[in-house]
Amino acid sequence: MMYLTTAARTLLARAPARSASSVASRHGSLISRSVSSAVANGGSSSFPSSVSVASNNHSATSLRSMSTMDKMETGTPLYMSLYPEGSTDGGIRLGNIVPDFAMDTTQGSFDSFHEWKKGKWAILFSHPADFTPVCTTEIGRLALKYDDLEAMDCKVATLSVDPVKSHKDWLKDVVAHCENEIDIKFPIIGDQDRSISIAYGMIDPGNLDEQELPLTIRAVFIINPENKLMLSLNYPACVGRNMDEIVRCVEALQLSYEKSIATPANWPNNHADIPMPDGSRSTEFKGSVFLLPTVSEEEAKEHYPGYHSCSVPSNINYLRLVKKDDVEKK
């Protein structure tokens, strides 16, 4: 019998209309169906997603192997099954299959975003407008991180409501302004009719006619190999994004997906000095990670036998730390 942790039982109890046993029994087939559907249909799903629109220690010298979901029964597959694949109101939320779309870009036209990123992680990165100051610096800094992201097997596409011709003209300014020598190796999508922006919730369609110049927000969508939204960031036009943080997020998401772990606050600069049961203190857990709350004690001991339980007044064993080296060995 598989015993779930207290935290896991709490998470499962909060899943509406699904008992803990039903979630646990269906998670394997759910993930399998999701992957099969994404591969067979270019990422389409039951979610109404078709939009008819016609830190940084990574080495960029070699690509990593394709990211695959951890097979630990009570780990990532069970944790992911807690997120619905679709929404009831047309919005896009974490765990949802993202909308597919055809795209006209600075690197040519593609019939399907899902097919373009097939089997890979991807970042969809929007900016309000070409020939604007903050956007110019953002595309330049993203270009500097592109090789790191490519080494992580993560594709990148950016977007604004400007036409592709405008993108191409503007990129000359981007390259000239960046203090480093850069190449723009990722495509920039032209979304003149704003169909993609509307589908991804970056523009309210009800405001299109009322606004003189309806622009997209600064949005970041990080999408996993099954075309599921794993993280989204929204920034106003006046605040530029931190590319180091975006790379960190991709690394953390991939590690969680592949190893059934969760990254603490400020990871990898976390738990630099922690108390031990014998009263001493240890610096060996800097950059460590937590086991996902759904991971059972049996599987925790089988896959991560050296994990450390942090002592807390509740005496609940949910702060289960795994050293970075032990995660990499798994």
Secondary structure, DSSP 8 states (H G I E B T S, - for coil): -----HHHHHHHHTSTT--HHHHHHHHHHHHHHHHHHHHHTTT--SS--EE--------TTS----------TTSHHHHHHTS-SS-SSS---TTSB--EE-EEETTEEES-HHHHTTTSEEEEEE-S-SS-HHHHHHHHHHHHHHHHHHHTTEEEEEEESS-HHHHHHHHHHHHHHSSS-----S-EEE-TT-HHHHHTTSS-GGGTTT-SS----EEEEEE-TTSBEEEEEEE-TTS---HHHHHHHHHHHHHHHHHSEE--TTTTS--SSEE-TTS-EE-TTTT-EEE-TT--HHHHHHH-TT-EE---TT-----EEE-HHHHHH-
